[in-house]
Amino acid sequence: MTARQAAHSADCVEEAEEIVKELRTALKSAGITLPSLRLDAASVAREAPCPLIELGRCNVETAARIAAALR
């Protein structure tokens, strides 16, 4: 991996981490907690990371709150 590619990968991971923080904050303000909200470890561990965000599973009540918040 070139230095430019490494820098791009680092930027992608940093952006994904920031989005996770923003999403966690937005959900919290709506009274919603997703305990499993995080970066997907496998997608970050690649040589050229392409981060995915793990939303995790939730119960029916939490799913209903998310649906209501999105309406």
C-alpha positions in Angstrom: 0.0 0.0 0.0 1.4 3.4 -0.9 1.6 6.3 1.5 -1.3 8.0 -0.3 -3.5 4.9 0.0 -2.6 4.5 3.7 -3.6 8.2 4.3 -6.9 7.7 2.4 -7.6 4.5 4.4 -6.9 6.4 7.7 -9.2 9.2 6.6 -12.0 6.7 5.8 -11.7 5.1 9.3 -11.6 8.5 11.0 -14.7 9.6 9.1 -16.5 6.4 10.0 -15.6 6.8 13.7 -17.0 10.4 13.6 -20.2 9.2 11.9 -20.6 6.6 14.7 -20.3 9.3 17.3 -22.8 11.5 15.5 -25.3 8.7 15.1 -24.9 7.7 18.7 -25.6 11.3 19.8 -28.6 11.6 17.4 -30.1 8.4 18.6 -29.5 9.3 22.3 -31.4 12.6 21.7 -34.3 10.6 20.4 -34.2 8.3 23.5 -32.7 5.4 21.6 -29.6 3.3 22.5 -28.0 0.8 20.2 -25.4 -0.9 22.5 -23.8 -2.7 19.5 -23.2 0.5 17.5 -19.6 0.5 16.4 -17.3 0.1 13.5 -17.3 -3.4 12.0 -13.9 -4.9 13.0 -13.5 -7.1 10.0 -14.0 -4.2 7.6 -11.4 -2.1 9.3 -8.8 -4.9 9.6 -8.3 -5.2 5.9 -5.1 -4.0 4.3 -7.1 -1.2 2.7 -9.9 -0.6 5.1 -13.4 0.2 3.9 -15.3 0.7 7.1 -18.7 -0.6 7.7 -20.8 0.5 10.6 -22.3 -2.2 12.8 -25.8 -1.2 14.0 -26.4 -4.5 15.8 -29.6 -6.1 16.8 -32.3 -4.4 18.9 -35.6 -5.4 20.5 -39.0 -4.5 19.1 -39.5 -1.5 21.3 -36.2 0.0 20.1 -37.0 -0.7 16.4 -40.4 1.0 16.9 -38.6 4.1 18.4 -36.2 4.2 15.4 -39.2 3.9 13.0 -41.0 6.7 14.8 -37.9 8.9 14.8 -37.5 8.5 11.0 -41.1 9.3 10.2 
